[in-house]
């Protein structure tokens, strides 16, 4: 069940003078990724084919994901009236897809699949919180806060199901850590790079992964602040079975923030042609 509706947002408060063009680029890319949630739901329902409770949860999750995309797309068309969200999504769908006709998780187990989903929700919750904190445009701020809250609920949803499967599959902490960190690194795959390409670059420009991921990441990483990383690392720790508070988590968060800043510097250099 949806916890909010697009038409309930105060669209009349949109303030074009407070739109950040750099954020618009990210919102456009995010809109088509979120809108693609239907395919992920199909994949998940095939992986959990004999689990009706989870299949229903996945279906409800996808409805909210699609709403996220539609809300972001509607806002982006206000911010950039010449942009066509439906056309951009159609272009993205033609360029990017995931294998959905499966009968087992690509993570090797159902617990592994749910760990990966927790990582995705950790990333999106922190991303939309960062955007909400960064933007001065009131409608986008409200949308991002709603989406961030949804994504945190989704994290809890997948975490609870993960705990249920963990009792059956008994996956150790080391393997959980590998799955979690492996999924985190996948943020640099084609999903986001192609989203940036299809929503922000001219149709005649050939896709180049390195150019597009640098363009996306150099911007997105710039909006993260230390509290966003603190929360994300705490969620990661909770997923893999570590205490989400305390000195170890604080040290890991500090290292993660330094790594993010260094990684962003590399993406900036690549995006500006200064990489060596």
N, C-alpha and C positions, 0 to 999 in steps of 0.2 A: 504494500500500500504506500502511495506517495505521501511524504510528510509535508510537502508544500506543492504549490502549482505555479506554473509560469505566469499565468494571468494574475496571480495574487501579488506579484512584484510591483513596486511603485514605478512603473516605466515612465510616468509623466515627470519624474524627478531626474531623468537623464540630463547630464550637464556636459555638453560637448567641450566646453572650455577646460574641463578637468580630465580629459582623455589623454593618456600617455600612448603615443604611437608604438612604442616598444612593447607595451603590454597588449595592444591590439593584435600584433603579430602572433603572440603566444596564445591569446584567446581563440583566434581563428584556428590555429593548429589543434588546440585542445578540443574545440567543438566537434571536429570530425572523428577524433579518437573516441570521445565519449559516446557519440552517436552510434559508433560501431559495436556497442555493447551487446546487441542482439546475437552476433556471431559467437561471442564469447559464452553467452548463455547456452547456445546450442551445443558448443563444445563441452561445457561443464555438464549439461544434462546427459550427454552421451557417455562421459566418463563415469558419472554417478547414476547410471541407468536404472539400477535396482534400489535406489534410495529416494523414495517419493518426497520425503520431507526436504531433502537438500535440493531436489529438482524444482520444487515449488519456490524455495528460497532463491535459487538462481534466476528463476523467471521474474520474480519480484525485483530482484537486484537489477536486472537488465532494464526493466521499465524505468527505474530511477536513473540509470546511466544514460539512457536515451534522452530523458528529460534534461539532464545536465547539458548534453550536447545542444539540444534545441534552445535552451535558455542562453547559453554562451553564443550560439549562432545568431540569435535574435539581437543580442546586445552588440555583437560585432557589426551587424548590418546597420545599426544606429550609429556606431562609431565611424564606420566607413561605408556610406550609403551605396557606393558603387560595387561593393562586394556582394556576391551571391552565395549564400550558405548552402542551399540545396544543390547548386551546380558544383560547388567545391566538394561537397560530400560525395556526389556521384563520381567525381574525378578520383577522389581518394579510394572509393570502393573498387574502382576499375584498376587501381594501381596496387592496392594492398589487401591481402586476405590471409586468414589463418586456416589451417586444416581443421575442419569441423567433423568430418566423418571418421570418428575414432571410437575405440572401445576401451581405451586405457589412457591414463595421463602420460604426457611427455616427460613428466617429472619422475616417473618410475613407480609411483604409488599415489594413492588418494591423499594420504597425509602430505606428501610432497607437493601435490597440486594445491592443497589448501594453504600450505606455507607460502607458495608462490603468490597466491591470491592475497594473502595478508601483506606481502611486500608491496604489491601493486597499490593496495588501499593505503598503506603507510605513505607511499610516495605521493599519491594524489591528495590525501588529506593535508600533508605538509605543503604541497605545492599551492593548493587553493588558499590555505591559510596565509602563505607568504604573499600571494597576489592580493588577498583582501587587505593585508596590512600595508601593501605598497601603493595601491590605487587610491586616488582621491575622488574618483567618480562614484557617486553614491549608489547607483544601480548595480554596477559591477561589484562593488564592495559587498552589497547585500547578497547578490547571487553567489559570490565566492564563499561567503560565510555559510550559506545554506548547503552548498556542495561539499565544503570541508566537513560539515557536521554529518552529512550523508555518508561520506567516505569513511569517517571514523566509525559510524554504526556498521558499515559494511565490513570494516576490519574486525569488529567484535563478532559479527555474524560468522565470518570465515574462521576466526580463531576458535569459536565455540565448536564448530563442526570439526576443526582440526584436532581439538582435544578429544573428541569422540573417536575419531579414527586412530589417533595416536595410541589409544589403549589397545587397539586391535593389532596395529602394525609394528608397534614398539621400535620406532626409528630413533636412534641415538642422537645426542646433542651435536656431535661432529657432523653427521650427515645432514641434520636440520640446518646447521650453519652453512654448509656448502650450498644447499638448495637456496637458502635465503640470499646469500651473497651473490650467487649465480644469477638469480632473478633481478637483483638490484643492478648488476652490470648490463642487463639486457635493455635498460633504458636508452642505450646508445645504438640499438638496432634500427631497422628500417621503419618501425611503427611511427615514431615521432619525427624522424627525418623526412619520411614521405608525407606525413601530415603537414609539415612546414612547407614542403615543396608544393603540394597540391592546393594549399590555401593562400600562399603568399608569393609564389613565383609564376611568371608568365607561362601559359600553356605550351608555348613553343620552346621553352628552355629545357634541355635534357636534364634528367634527374642525376644528381651527383651526391652520393651519400655523405661523403666527407664535408662538402660545402654546406649541405643542409643540416647535418647534425651539429656542426660548429655554429651555424646561424641560430639554431634553436637553443642549444645548451649555453652558449655564451650569454644569451639574454636571460633564460630561465634561472640559471644559477645565481645571477646577480641579485635576485630578489630574496634569496634566503638569508636569514639572520640566525645567530646562534640559537635562540630559543626554538626555532623551527627544527634545527638539527637535533637539539636536545630531545624534543618530543619524538622525532622520527627514530632516533637511536633507541629510546626507551621502548618503542613499539617493536622494533626489531629484536631487542633483547627478550622481551616478553614472548615473542613468537618462538624463538629458538630454545627457550627454557632457562634464560639467565635472569637474575634479579634486575628489573627495569629501573632501579634507583641505586644510589650509592656511588662510591668513588670510582669503581670500574666503569660504570655507565658514563659518568662525567668525563673520565679520561678518554673513553671511546668517542664521546661526542665532540670533545675538543679536537681529537685527531681527525674525525670525519669532517669537521668544519675547515680545518687546514687543508685537507685533501680536496675538498670542494673548491676552495679558493684557488689552489694550484691548478686543478683541472680546468677551471673556468679560464684562467690565464692562458692555458694552452689552446682552448677553444677560441678565445679572442684572437690570439696570434694566427690561428688557422683561418679564421673568418676574415681577418684583415690582410692576409697574405704575408704575415711576418714570421710564419712558422719556419723553423730551420730543420 
